């Protein structure tokens, strides 16, 4: 058994040490907001936070988590930056198909936690690993700016 701190709660799971965190979250814990995209950490759909830092859960073995705190899309709205990002996403109707958006929101929230007033270059760098097949990049950028308090 492995005990994980997920969205502020301790959860015990019976998982092999090499099982990717993504599958632990989705299949064993039942938190399905984190999505499987590519399986090789290239698309960002599986992004979660470990101690506030964005990581790709599809390639992270659960044994590598240790005592670090995991935050998923289901829990990010309880944080100030996460709530602002989610609010901006809704106000600007960022979502088209929605599949990538949990990963986008997780990366955007991590960016605002580290740089509350990000420049366009900061946004580009932070969001570069998140792919949106619907092409909502302009709305994503505008929502990040709105969440930071800047007018898009």
C-alpha positions as CSV (number, residue, x, y, z in Angstrom):
1,X,0.0,0.0,0.0
2,X,1.1,3.5,-0.8
3,X,-0.3,6.6,0.9
4,X,-0.6,9.7,-1.2
5,X,-1.6,13.2,-0.2
6,X,-4.1,14.1,-3.0
7,X,-6.0,17.4,-2.9
8,X,-5.4,17.8,0.8
9,X,-6.5,14.3,1.8
10,X,-4.4,11.1,2.5
11,X,-5.4,8.3,0.2
12,X,-4.0,4.8,0.4
13,X,-3.8,2.8,-2.8
14,X,-2.6,-0.7,-3.7
15,X,-0.5,0.1,-6.7
16,X,2.7,-1.3,-8.2
17,X,5.6,1.1,-7.6
18,X,6.1,1.6,-11.4
19,X,2.5,2.4,-12.1
20,X,2.3,5.9,-13.6
21,X,0.6,8.5,-11.3
22,X,-1.9,9.2,-14.0
23,X,-3.4,5.7,-13.7
24,X,-3.3,5.7,-10.0
25,X,-5.3,8.9,-10.0
26,X,-7.8,7.8,-12.6
27,X,-8.2,4.1,-12.1
28,X,-7.5,3.6,-8.4
29,X,-8.6,6.9,-6.8
30,X,-11.4,7.7,-9.3
31,X,-10.2,11.3,-10.1
32,X,-10.8,11.3,-13.9
33,X,-10.3,15.0,-14.6
34,X,-6.6,14.4,-15.4
35,X,-6.5,13.1,-18.9
36,X,-4.4,10.7,-20.9
37,X,-3.1,12.2,-24.1
38,X,0.2,10.9,-25.5
39,X,1.7,8.8,-22.8
40,X,5.2,10.3,-23.4
41,X,4.9,13.6,-21.5
42,X,4.7,15.7,-24.7
43,X,1.1,17.0,-24.8
44,X,0.4,18.2,-21.2
45,X,-3.1,16.7,-20.8
46,X,-1.9,14.7,-17.8
47,X,-0.5,17.7,-15.9
48,X,-0.9,17.7,-12.1
49,X,1.0,19.6,-9.4
50,X,3.5,18.0,-7.0
51,X,4.1,20.5,-4.2
52,X,2.8,23.2,-6.5
53,X,5.1,22.4,-9.5
54,X,3.6,21.1,-12.7
55,X,4.5,17.5,-13.7
56,X,3.4,15.1,-16.3
57,X,1.7,12.3,-14.5
58,X,1.7,9.9,-17.4
59,X,5.4,9.2,-17.0
60,X,5.9,9.7,-13.3
61,X,6.0,6.4,-11.4
62,X,3.9,6.6,-8.2
63,X,6.9,5.5,-6.2
64,X,8.6,8.8,-7.2
65,X,5.9,10.9,-5.5
66,X,7.1,10.2,-2.0
67,X,5.7,12.6,0.6
68,X,5.0,15.4,-1.9
69,X,1.5,16.8,-2.1
70,X,-0.5,16.1,-5.3
71,X,-3.0,18.6,-6.6
72,X,-5.3,17.6,-9.5
73,X,-7.8,19.6,-11.5
74,X,-10.4,18.5,-9.0
75,X,-8.6,20.3,-6.2
76,X,-7.0,23.3,-8.0
77,X,-10.0,25.5,-7.6
78,X,-9.5,25.5,-3.8
79,X,-6.3,27.5,-4.3
80,X,-6.4,31.3,-4.9
81,X,-4.6,31.2,-8.3
82,X,-6.5,28.1,-9.4
83,X,-9.9,29.7,-8.6
84,X,-8.8,32.8,-10.6
85,X,-7.7,30.7,-13.6
86,X,-10.9,28.7,-13.6
87,X,-13.0,31.8,-13.4
88,X,-11.2,33.5,-16.3
89,X,-11.5,30.2,-18.3
90,X,-15.3,30.4,-17.9
91,X,-15.6,34.1,-18.5
92,X,-13.7,34.0,-21.7
93,X,-15.2,30.7,-22.8
94,X,-11.7,29.2,-23.5
95,X,-12.9,25.6,-23.8
96,X,-13.8,24.1,-27.1
97,X,-13.7,20.3,-26.9
98,X,-12.2,20.5,-23.4
99,X,-10.0,17.5,-23.5
100,X,-6.7,19.3,-22.9
101,X,-8.1,22.0,-20.6
102,X,-7.4,20.4,-17.3
103,X,-3.7,20.2,-18.2
104,X,-3.8,23.8,-19.5
105,X,-5.4,25.1,-16.3
106,X,-2.9,23.2,-14.2
107,X,0.1,24.7,-16.1
108,X,-1.5,28.2,-16.1
109,X,-2.0,28.0,-12.3
110,X,1.6,27.0,-11.7
111,X,2.7,29.9,-13.9
112,X,0.6,32.4,-11.9
113,X,1.9,30.9,-8.6
114,X,5.5,31.5,-9.7
115,X,4.9,34.8,-11.7
116,X,1.7,36.6,-10.7
117,X,2.2,39.1,-13.5
118,X,3.6,37.0,-16.4
119,X,4.8,38.5,-19.6
120,X,3.9,37.0,-23.0
121,X,7.3,35.3,-23.0
122,X,6.6,33.8,-19.6
123,X,3.2,32.5,-20.8
124,X,4.8,31.1,-23.9
125,X,7.4,29.3,-21.9
126,X,5.0,27.9,-19.3
127,X,2.4,26.8,-21.8
128,X,4.7,25.4,-24.5
129,X,4.3,21.8,-23.4
130,X,0.5,21.9,-23.5
131,X,-1.1,21.1,-26.8
132,X,-4.6,22.1,-27.8
133,X,-5.8,20.4,-31.0
134,X,-8.7,22.9,-31.2
135,X,-6.3,25.8,-31.3
136,X,-7.7,27.8,-28.3
137,X,-4.3,29.3,-27.7
138,X,-5.4,32.9,-28.0
139,X,-8.2,32.4,-25.5
140,X,-5.8,30.6,-23.2
141,X,-3.4,33.5,-23.2
142,X,-6.2,36.0,-22.7
143,X,-7.5,33.9,-19.7
144,X,-4.1,33.8,-18.1
145,X,-3.8,37.5,-18.5
146,X,-7.3,38.0,-17.0
147,X,-6.5,35.7,-14.1
148,X,-3.4,37.7,-13.4
149,X,-5.4,40.9,-13.2
150,X,-4.3,42.3,-16.6
151,X,-6.8,43.0,-19.2
152,X,-6.5,40.7,-22.2
